[in-house]
């Protein structure tokens, strides 16, 4: 990743499990991922259900197309 890369929105997921599956797939391909909005509240960090407001994944702009190609079909 270059020093000038910007983080861009890849997608927003309703559950922690969905976000974790995509994050793991991207990281397995050496694509860095930032997770934003993972706020499980009173349920704790292991909660994998619906998260109010969703969980946003961001990737470097130079990796956006490759990340999109690796995302599962919905």
Secondary structure, DSSP 8 states (H G I E B T S, - for coil): --TT--EEEEEEEEEHHHHHHHHHHHHHTT---EEE----GGG-TT--SEEEEEEEEEEEGGGHHHHHHHS---
